[in-house]
Amino acid sequence: MLANKPKPPRRSLHVKKGDKVVVTTGQYKSNEPREVLRVDAITGRVIVQGVNLRWKHHRRSQQNPKGGRVQLEMPIDASNVLLWSEKLGKGTRTKVQVVDGKKCRVGVACGTKFD
């Protein structure tokens, strides 16, 4: 019966893996640009370097004989980040424009092309 379950739709997000972004809300809010490590289009969440850190406890195993704990980045909602604009020196909202028959992300305030 699980095979007939429909897949959730993929959201179109304004950020991609490798983009420089600024976190706009929460504990990690700042104007410091950070890199997007991973994007999940189904849930609409992103993992940003050094943001939303949590401790992960590892059990002892042959690969990790001492065990221990590690800090990992956890996902945050994509609506809480803005693309970093070098021209403005801060985050900017984006819109999609068609340039030479291709879709391109463009900064609203500065006109910077991100693709």
C-alpha positions as CSV (number, residue, x, y, z in Angstrom):
1,M,0.0,0.0,0.0
2,L,2.9,2.4,0.6
3,A,3.8,2.3,-3.1
4,N,0.6,4.1,-4.1
5,K,1.2,7.0,-1.8
6,P,1.8,10.2,-3.8
7,K,5.1,12.0,-3.4
8,P,4.9,15.5,-1.9
9,P,5.4,18.3,-4.4
10,R,8.8,20.0,-4.7
11,R,8.9,23.6,-3.7
12,S,10.8,26.1,-5.9
13,L,13.3,27.8,-3.6
14,H,15.2,31.0,-4.0
15,V,18.5,29.5,-2.8
16,K,20.8,26.8,-4.1
17,K,23.6,24.8,-2.7
18,G,26.8,26.9,-2.5
19,D,25.0,30.3,-2.4
20,K,26.1,32.9,0.1
21,V,23.2,33.8,2.3
22,V,22.3,36.0,5.4
23,V,20.2,34.6,8.2
24,T,17.4,37.1,8.9
25,T,15.7,35.7,12.0
26,G,16.4,33.8,15.2
27,Q,19.5,33.2,17.3
28,Y,21.9,33.3,14.4
29,K,20.6,36.5,12.8
30,S,23.4,38.6,11.4
31,N,24.7,40.4,8.3
32,E,27.6,38.0,8.0
33,P,27.4,35.9,4.8
34,R,27.4,32.1,5.2
35,E,27.3,29.3,2.7
36,V,24.4,27.0,2.0
37,L,25.5,23.4,2.5
38,R,22.3,21.5,1.5
39,V,18.8,22.3,0.2
40,D,15.7,20.2,0.7
41,A,13.1,21.2,-1.9
42,I,10.4,18.9,-0.6
43,T,10.3,20.3,3.0
44,G,11.5,23.8,2.0
45,R,14.5,23.8,4.4
46,V,18.2,24.6,4.0
47,I,21.3,23.7,6.0
48,V,23.6,26.8,6.4
49,Q,27.2,26.5,7.6
50,G,27.5,27.3,11.3
51,V,23.8,27.9,11.9
52,N,21.4,26.0,14.1
53,L,24.1,23.9,15.7
54,R,23.0,20.9,17.8
55,W,24.9,18.2,19.6
56,K,24.8,14.7,18.1
57,H,25.7,11.8,20.5
58,H,27.6,8.9,18.8
59,R,27.5,5.4,20.2
60,R,30.8,3.5,20.4
61,S,31.5,1.4,17.3
62,Q,34.4,-0.1,15.4
63,Q,34.7,3.0,13.3
64,N,34.4,5.3,16.3
65,P,35.8,3.3,19.3
66,K,35.6,6.2,21.8
67,G,32.1,7.4,20.9
68,G,31.5,11.0,21.9
69,R,29.5,13.9,20.6
70,V,29.7,16.2,17.6
71,Q,28.1,19.5,16.7
72,L,26.1,19.4,13.5
73,E,24.1,22.0,11.5
74,M,20.4,21.3,11.4
75,P,17.9,22.6,8.8
76,I,16.2,26.0,9.0
77,D,13.3,27.3,6.9
78,A,14.4,28.8,3.5
79,S,12.2,31.8,4.2
80,N,14.6,32.8,7.0
81,V,17.5,33.5,4.6
82,L,18.3,36.1,2.0
83,L,20.9,35.9,-0.8
84,W,24.0,37.9,-0.1
85,S,24.7,40.8,-2.5
86,E,28.3,42.0,-2.8
87,K,27.1,45.2,-4.4
88,L,24.9,46.1,-1.4
89,G,27.0,44.4,1.3
90,K,23.8,42.8,2.8
91,G,21.1,40.4,2.0
92,T,18.6,41.0,-0.9
93,R,15.3,39.6,-2.0
94,T,15.3,38.0,-5.4
95,K,13.0,37.8,-8.4
96,V,13.2,35.6,-11.5
97,Q,13.7,37.2,-14.9
98,V,14.1,35.5,-18.3
99,V,17.5,36.5,-19.8
100,D,18.4,35.1,-23.3
101,G,15.7,32.4,-22.9
102,K,16.9,31.2,-19.5
103,K,15.5,31.9,-16.0
104,C,17.9,33.9,-13.9
105,R,17.7,35.1,-10.2
106,V,18.1,38.8,-9.9
107,G,18.4,41.0,-6.8
108,V,15.4,43.3,-6.4
109,A,17.3,46.2,-4.7
110,C,20.5,46.0,-6.6
111,G,19.9,44.2,-9.9
112,T,22.7,41.7,-9.3
113,K,22.4,38.4,-11.3
114,F,23.0,35.3,-9.2
115,D,23.1,32.6,-11.9
